[in-house]
Amino acid sequence: MADQNAGKPRNEWPDPWTDLSSYWTDACERSLLFLDVLRQRGNQYHEHMAMKAPHVLSFGAEVVADGRQMERPVNYGLVRIEPPPGVATDPKKRPFIVVDPRAGHGPGIGGFKADSEIGVALKAGHPCYFIGFLPDPVPGQTVEDVMKAEAAFVEQVAALHPKAEGKPVVVGNCQAGWQVMMTAATRPELFGPIIIAGSPLSYWAGVHGKNPMRYSGGMLGGSWLTALTGDLGHGIFDGAWLVRNFESLNPANTWWTKQYNLYAKVDTEAPRYLGFEKWWGGHVLLNAEEMQYIVDNLFVGNKLTTAELMTSDGVRIDLRKIRSPIIVFCSEGDDITPPPQALGWITDLYRDVDDIRAHGQTIVYSVHASVGHLGIFVSGSVAKKEHDEFASNIDLIDVLPPGLYEAVLTPRDEAGTDEDGLIAGNYLVRFVARDLDDVRRIVAADPEDERRFAAVDRVSRINLGLYRSFMQPWVQAMATEPMAKWLRDLHPERLGFDWLSDRNPWLQPVAEAAAKARQDRHPVAPDNPFLLAEQAMSSRIEAALDLYGKTRDNLTEFAFLSLYGSPWLQALVGLRDTDAPARPRPGEDPDRRAFVQERLAELRRRIDEGGPREAAVRALLYIRMPGAAADERAFNLLRRMREERGGGMTVTEFKALVRDQFLMLLAEPEEALAALPRLLKGASDRESKAVIGMIRQLVESAGPLDEEGQRRLAAIEQIFEGSARPAAVAAAVAKAPSAAEPSAEEAPTPLRRSG
């Protein structure tokens, strides 16, 4: 039985020999328990990989569609998540679909915990689905096949929820983010709001001294090594190599901190450690063709955000074709997908906010200050508020007018009074209009870096051509399926699971000995000098490994910048023949340009169309334009009014109405305001007064108006009450700005007139 006083601070005079004996006993027991946890990890790995469809979801699931049964079979599948006891979903709420990354690990991280993305969506009352995958790819499947399967899954989910007020919300984690975006660009009609969490889309972006992972392709000479690995795998790329890349980012954590944390807290840390390792060690495989496409076109080529990719049937993959709101969630603490790579696609594709509006797109971004890459998906305590608020306010996001916004979250107790209960969660969320310069400051694009990475792309193509011409036939002739399996089994990321498991006969006595140690545990006092010395030594080892990692990264960056910044190398690969940018902005489709002009002409023709409802929405937008922010309180109050009055417009219809009225105000502000009296001609005095009362209530629910907002409200009240003389209407029109005028503290640059 364990000593009841063990592990408590001492009150008596220290005795070195007693301290040493206590520490030695505790250290031996911890070592034994630590070894036993590693043994359990190995057993867990083999049990997990023996499953037909291994995953780490903590929710029950029912298979809805199997991608292997499709015309172009893939190893992906769609499942419906079963809500846990006590949680009910609303059939009228749009469904959520969470798509996990296939980046070396198995599926399930999006539903790994109760607080994960799936748990948050279920808690908000949304039906939830999950797109996962099997460990082995279907022979011959391609990235395009996966895109088609995902489109079919989204279409099927929408069909299963005909009463839902909106199209499905699709959440793409990490590598799944770019795949979801590519799918939405080819099938934009299927998607509701898209949330991309920790997803890299602009692979060359980054900041000197911070983002070393982007240099790895150049330092390896490009994608020829990917081709070699796939050939040695007999047409299969081992995802364990991707995991190895992630592990190499933080040598201190990989080689020491993670293991020492388990050793130091072995009495309590084992469940958390084993839960994470179950996912981290669940390696999956990809077809060599899939991985080559990803590396050539995305990681090294960076072609996604310049609309250079095309499908096999000639459809250009242009992210500007997406019509759904796009929510980008990233973090300064993410060393795998830093904010420049998560947001750089916006500055790659668009000249300014007017360009975003002209394409009818709504983009919302949120940059967390500290959460790490995995915390973005798991939705732990540090990132849970963002996922909660996105899920709770997804309908508000869907009706935001086209433009660029930042999600600003304010704690409920700092947001002012909320007597009517209009704040849905623990935070007040406001979507504040931003300018493209705000994103440019985050991305910090460097034209010289663009030229360096363009040189990497050309060197990669040269090396890949040389490999395919002179080495590939020999490698493919030598590599057999048994040899490929043998190489996978010997991968360093897998060997530890074999050596430290019950498959190793030398570890068979460990389980029994560890059980006895748990029964008669003797933890050392926290102030034991030898324990303190151990902790100090651990800190020094961690600091030394951190120093090694930073030195390695600095040297790598220096070598990369020097090599690929060399005028000689750039000239040799053909980058010095012109002064044009290394990555020209994607061209505008003439058909799209004609469509925009036709759309603007249509809006101008319809300025006088409508009645009190159109007038109310136009007036609301006009009054709130100076704040340049959408507040959840006003939207929730509007939804409450709609429910109390028994139905009305659907979210989709309301979205179209808001967008039309907003664009009218942007394109022709004077004419749009001057038309308000004409829209109210058919309304009675009672109806007009009721509408202005509703407008006043909605405006005030979002907080006090500034001086300009009050002036606009007064002008609108006169128009709706019929007391406004032509001169008063003319005065309001004359003062109407071309667009929103954000306050200095919320939006540093004003929005501009479109069209």
Buried (B, 14 or more C-beta within 10 A) or exposed (E): EEEEEBBEEBEEEEEEEEBEBBBEBBBEBBEBBBBBBBBBBBBBBEEBBEEEBBBBBBBEBEEBBBBBEBEBBBBBBBBBBEBEEEBEBEEEBBBBBBBBBBBBBBBBBBBBBBBBBBBBBBBBBBBBBBBBBBBEBBEEBBBBBBBBBBBBBBBBBBEBBEEBBBBBBBBBBBBBBBBBBBBBBBBEEBBBBBBBBBBBBBBBBBBEEBBBBBBBBBBBBBBBBBBBBBBBBBBBBBBBBBBBBBBBBBBBBBBBBBBBBBBBEBEEBBEEBBBBBBBBBBBBBBBBBBBBBBBBBBBBBBBBBBBBBEBEEEBBBBBBBBBBBBBBBBBBBBBBBBBBBBBBBBBBBBEBBBBBBBBBBBBBBBBBEEBBBBBBBBBBEBBBBBBBBBBBBBBBBBBBBBBBBBBBBEEBEEBEEEEEEBBBBEBBBBBBBBBBEBBBEBBBBBEEBBBBBBBBBBBBBBBBEEBEEEBBEEBBEEBEEEEBEEBBEEBEBBEBBBBBBBEEEEBEEBBEBBEEBBEEBBBBBEEBEBBEEBEEEBEEBBEEBBEEBBEEBEEBBEEBBEBBBEEEBBEBBEBEEEEEEBBEBBEBBEEBEEBBEEBBEEBBEBBBEBEBBBBBBBBBBBBBBBBBBBBBBBBBBBBBEEEEEEEEEEBBEBBEBBBBBBBBBBBBBBBBBBBBBEBBEEBEEEBBBBBBEBBBBBBBBBBEBEEBBBBBBBBBBBBBEEEBEEEBBBBBBEEBBBBBBBBEEBBEBBBBBBB
